[in-house]
Amino acid sequence: MRKQPEQMCDLLQQVLVGTKIGQGLDEMHAVAACYELLGDAISVYIKEAVVKNGTLYLRLISAPLRHELFMSRDKLIKQINEKLGVRVVHDINLR
């Protein structure tokens, strides 16, 4: 008896779940979500953004913005993870 055909997106999802490729894609999506949530006005002050091991590292060129984001980092973590639908970011490190 033949197997039923499967959708290509379902097969790719099965391959990506739990692999380093899938984790890397989640991290890229988390950085994109951060830029989207912060908006263009704040994003111009971000020099570098990267996610490593569940920590979002933001290198900022504005000390007042760094302080403001430090005060609201729990909210930002929650918003990023809700946007992605997966808990990717556990902490934010502001430099």
Secondary structure as GFF3:
##gff-version 3
##sequence-region A 1 95
A	DSSP	alpha_helix	8	16	.	.	.	ID=ss1
A	DSSP	alpha_helix	20	43	.	.	.	ID=ss2
A	DSSP	beta_strand	46	52	.	.	.	ID=ss3
A	DSSP	beta_strand	55	60	.	.	.	ID=ss4
A	DSSP	alpha_helix	63	71	.	.	.	ID=ss5
A	DSSP	alpha_helix	73	84	.	.	.	ID=ss6
A	DSSP	beta_strand	91	94	.	.	.	ID=ss7
###
